[in-house]
Amino acid sequence: MTKENTKRQVVYEDEQTITIWKYDSSVTTFGPVEVDIRYKKNYVWVDPTKKKTLGELAKEAKKKTTRKSKIS
């Protein structure tokens, strides 16, 4: 019997990160077992502010519609 190599990794690199996807077919054949994201030294976070959740956006929209109906 020959033993097949069940582990492999794929490396993606762009301007800001190096991403390593590690696969092991003895564990699963549907996707990576581990993903390692390494940021380069000169990486700057694009948007440091907190993004609003869908619930927060819905509450704001509800407040705007109720305010308009009270004015008219």
Helices and strands as residue ranges (DSSP letters): E 7-13, E 17-24, E 34-39, H 54-71
